[in-house]
């Protein structure tokens, strides 16, 4: 039986969520492994959101926001981009592989792009296998 990863998708309301909606309404075929959480801005995504996702059984986390320069809150996505290297460094200390967390920019008109990202990430996490906590902070 093939391992089916659980991926939490944290999407900004204005661009990425709308892009995901377009993928659905356009009937694009993509893996059903992503469970979407909508936030107003990718800049709202705190490191604890990602850690909680892994604590609660996620095998991967996909964060999507507006393209740089298109943020509805001016520079929320720039804040997210600056935060990402620190987040990945912290997660590596918890034993969470770099490939389990991904940041992408998806606009409202990029349903095809969203579907492709979901498919790529699903395959990537499937190859890594289920996330197994090492008992560190990601485990509570």
Buried (B, 14 or more C-beta within 10 A) or exposed (E): EEEBBBBBBBBBBBBBBBBBBBBEEEEBEBBEBBEBBEBEBBBBBEBEBBBBBBBEEBBBBBBBBBBEEEBBBEBBBBBBBEBBEEBBEBBEEBBBBEEBBBBBBBBBEBBBBBBBBBBBBBEBBBEBEEBEBEEEBBEE
